[in-house]
Amino acid sequence: MSISKESKSKPPGGRVVWVTGAAGGIGRAICDAFVDVGDKVVATDVRSFASQDSVVGLACDVRSTASIARVIEECNRLGGIDVLVNCAGIMRRTDVLELSPELWDEVFDVNVKGPLLCSQAAARSMIDGGRAGSIIHVGSINAEKVFTETVAYCSSKGALHAMGRSMALALAPHGIRVDMVAPGAIDDTDLEPERWGQEQMRAEAVARTPLRRLGKSVDVARSVIFLASEDARYITGETLFIDGGRLASV
């Protein structure tokens, strides 16, 4: 079933939003931002956490279709999913010559296959309910600006960006928009908190960033809110870099 080109997504305050990787860092900031505009949020992470006002916290392994199906059931109980934010992701550092097939598969299973499976389930629910919707993948500046010790991570984020663009074309006839946000150096993420605690790491990241400061998770969250809104109704297949100018730099 295709949705009319003139159909509109639900306004803030009436939406059901699913955020993966929601237990901390960027994911938690995204959940808070949707709650602030009045939406109901189903917040999932590989580890369970407590629900609170306007937020249903669930454990979900994004690699498992059975686990994903349980989340969709909860979204349906709340009225049906309108927005999916694929924020779950992992990074593993290793020398490329030591990069094992098992580590490669681990990173790609979470960072690429997980968003695919979640997006398939969310899109089917949107289509079945006749709803226009928005899917947003949290990618990375490292899809473009790469490092030697994170080959699997950089490759997975490049794949996620490409998958998102292709998915945008495939789902456009159904009124479902698909976009990506690509954070740069965010100092309150929980992806590698121990590294951001090192002054040398922070100084190097600041030096690489034209604005000469690190970003905050809320900077990413605000961009997600925009892309999920009616203000972005003519935007799909795009990648918004929240990177302090890093992509533009040499």
N, C-alpha and C positions, 0 to 999 in steps of 0.2 A: 504494500500500500504506500503510495506516495502522498506527500503532504502538499497542499497548495502553496505556490510560491509566495502568496501573500500572508500565509499563516505566521503567527507570532509565538515566540516562546513565552512562558509565564514570566511575569514581572517579579523582581525581588520581593520576598515576603510570602510568596505563595509556592515556592519551589521545593523539591526534594533533591538534595545534593549528596552525592556519594564521593568521599575523598579517601583515596588509599594512602598508605604511609602517613597516617594522621596522628601518630602518637607524639610527635615532637617536631621541632624545627619548622621547616617550610610547611609541612603538612598541617601541623597544629595552627599555624598562623592563617592558613587558608580556611580551615574550619571556623576559626574565630571571626574571620572577615565575612563569611556567609551568614553566620549567626547574627552579626551586627546589622545586616540588612534584612533580617527577619526570616531567613530560610530555615528549613529543617535539614539537619545534616546527619547522614549516616557515616560515621568516622571509623575506618577500619585500619588495622595494622596487624602484622604477623603475631604480635603480642596483644592480648586483650587489655582493655582499660575501661574505666568506669564511665557510664553514661551520665549526662547532666542535662540541664534545661536546654531544649532544642537540639541536643546532640545524642544520638544513639551510638554508643561505642561497641564495636564488634571485633572479634578476632577473625582475620581472613588471610589465607594464603593465596596470593594472586596467581599462583601457578596451578591452582586446583579449581576445576570447573564446579565441583561439588560445593566447595567453600564459597565460590562466587555466587552460585545459585541461591545460597542461603541469604546472602546480602541483597540480592534482587528481590527475594521474598519480603524482606524487611522494608525495602523501598516501596514495594507494591502495597504493603500494609499502610504505609504513610500517604499513599496517593499516587505513586508511580514516579520513577526517576526522571528528572528534568536535566540534571547536570552531572557529569562524571569528571572528576579530576584525578588523573593517574599520576600520583606523586611518589608512590613506593619505588625505591631504588637502592642499589648497593654499589659500593666501590671496593675493588680489591687491588692492592698495589703489588706488583711483582715485575722483575726483569722479563722482557719479552722472551728471552731464551729459556726462562724457567716457567713460562705460562703454560699450564697444563690444560688438556681438553676439559677436565672436570671443572677447573676454575672458570674457563671461558663459558661453559654451559651454565654454571651457576649465575654468572652475571647476566647473560642473555636471557635466561629463564625469568629472572625478576624484572629486568629493565626493558625487555622487548616482548617476550611472550606474555608476561603478566598484563601489560597494557592492552595487548591484542585481545586476550580472553575477556578481560573486564569490559573493553569497548564493545566486543561482540554482544555480550550479555546485555549491556546497557542499551545499545542501539536496537536490539530486538525488542526490548521492553518499551522503548520510546515508539517504535514503529507499530507494535501491537496496540498501544494505547492511543495512537493517532496524535502523538505529541511531537512538536518541534523540540529540539534539544541541543545541547552543547557538550562536546567532549574536549577536554583540555589535557594535553600531555605535558608533564614537567620534564623538559629535556635538559640541556646544559650547554654553556659556552664551549665545553670540551668536545662537542660535536664538530667544532670548527678550529678551536685553539687547543691543540693536543699536547700531551706530555708523554714522555718515554715510558714511565713506569705504570701507566694506566691504560694500556692498549685495549684491554677488554672493555673497560668502562667507556673510553672515548668512542670505540667502535659501536658499542651498544646505543649510545646516545645519538650517533649519526644515523643508525638504523631506525631509531625511534622517530627522529625528525622526518626521514623519508617515508616511513610507514604512515605517519600522521598526514602528510600531504596526499598520499595515495588514498587513504581512508576518507579524507575530506571530499575527494572527487566521487568516491563510491557512495557516500552517504548523503551527498547534496540533494539528490532527487527526493529524499525523505525529509528534507527540512532540517537535517542534523548537521551542525557546523562542527568542524574539528580543527583545532589550533594548538600551537605549542608555545610555551614560555621557556626561555633558555636563560637560567640564572648564571651570573658570573660568580665572583667571590662573595659568598654570603657568610658572615662571621658567626651567626647564631643558628646555623644548620647543625643537625646531629649526624650528618653523613660521616664526618671525620672530626669530631669535637676535640680529640686529643691533639691533632695537628694544628687546628686553629688556635689552640692554647699556647703554641710556641711562637715567641716574638719574631723569630727569623722568618717563619712561614707567613705570618701576617704582614711583615714588612715587605717581603717579596711580592705578595699578592697586591698590596697597595701600590707598589712601584709599577706593576704591570697594568694598573687601572688608570685611565686618563683622568677620572675625577678624583683620584688620589685618596680614596676611602673605600672601605668595604660596604657591601650592601647589607640589608636586614631582611629577614624572612617576610616582614610586612610589606616590603617593596614588591616582592613576588606575588604576595596575596592580593594586593591592590590591582595588579595587572590581570590576575586570574578573574577577579570580580568584573573587571571591564570586559574581558573577552566572553564571559558568560552572560553579559547583559544585552538588552535590546539596543544599546548604543553601538554594539559590535555586530548588528544583525546582517551586515553585508561583508563581513570578514570571515573567511574560512580558508584553511590550508596555509595559514601564515604562521611564522615564527617570530615572536616578540622577544628580543634579547634584553634582559634586565641585567646589564653588565658594566655599568659605569663607563661605557665607551670602549670596552675591551675589544669587541669585534672589529671596530674601526681602526684599531691601532695596528702597528706593524709587529 
